[in-house]
Amino acid sequence: MTLDRFVVSMATLRLISGSIEIAAALYMLKVGQVDKALAINTMLAFVGPTVLILTTAIGLVGMADKLSWAKIIWILMGVTCLLIGILKK
């Protein structure tokens, strides 16, 4: 059984993202100060949406031959709504 290169790429990005999150949590524990932990957490706010966009883009490219343009537009609109909900204050 061979793995699809798009699936491997998506999973690799998620593994890297998870590793960054764990490393940041450990660093927060190490510094032990709320202000520095908050700064670390703020930096992580960029990681999540970036990984979401990249993994979705890779998945869409991998499925491009199976999806109509209408479905791709619906997916992109859904991702846009997610990002607005996550990033809007």
C-alpha positions in Angstrom: 0.0 0.0 0.0 1.4 3.4 -1.0 0.4 6.6 0.7 -0.9 9.5 -1.3 1.6 12.3 -1.4 -1.1 14.8 -0.6 -2.1 12.9 2.5 1.5 12.6 3.6 2.0 16.3 3.1 -1.1 17.2 5.1 -0.2 14.8 7.9 3.4 16.1 8.0 2.1 19.7 8.4 -0.2 18.6 11.2 2.7 16.8 13.0 4.9 19.9 12.7 2.0 22.1 14.0 1.4 19.7 16.9 5.1 19.6 17.7 5.2 23.4 17.7 2.2 23.5 20.1 3.8 21.0 22.5 7.2 22.8 22.4 5.4 26.1 23.2 3.5 24.6 26.1 6.7 23.2 27.5 8.4 26.6 27.1 5.5 28.3 28.9 6.0 26.0 31.8 9.8 26.7 31.8 9.5 30.5 31.8 6.8 30.3 34.4 5.6 33.9 34.0 2.1 34.9 32.8 3.3 37.8 30.6 5.8 35.6 28.7 3.4 32.7 28.4 0.8 35.1 27.0 3.4 36.3 24.4 4.2 32.7 23.4 0.4 32.0 23.1 0.0 35.0 20.9 2.7 33.8 18.6 0.8 30.5 18.4 -2.3 32.3 17.1 -0.6 32.5 13.7 0.4 28.8 13.6 -3.2 27.4 13.7 -4.8 29.4 10.9 -1.7 29.1 8.7 -1.7 25.3 9.0 -5.4 25.2 8.4 -5.0 27.2 5.2 -2.0 25.1 4.0 -3.6 21.7 4.7 -6.8 22.7 3.1 -5.0 24.0 0.0 -3.0 20.8 -0.3 -6.2 18.8 0.1 -8.0 20.8 -2.5 -5.1 20.4 -5.0 -5.2 16.7 -4.3 -8.9 16.6 -5.0 -9.1 19.2 -7.8 -9.8 16.6 -10.5 -12.7 15.2 -8.5 -14.4 18.4 -7.4 -16.4 20.9 -9.5 -15.6 24.6 -9.3 -18.8 25.2 -7.4 -17.7 22.8 -4.6 -14.3 24.3 -4.5 -15.8 27.7 -4.0 -18.1 26.4 -1.2 -15.1 24.9 0.5 -13.1 28.1 0.2 -16.0 30.1 1.5 -16.3 27.8 4.5 -12.6 28.2 5.3 -12.9 31.9 5.0 -15.8 31.9 7.5 -13.7 29.8 9.9 -10.8 32.2 9.7 -13.1 35.2 10.2 -14.6 33.5 13.3 -11.2 32.5 14.7 -9.3 35.8 14.0 -12.0 38.4 14.5 -12.0 40.0 17.9 
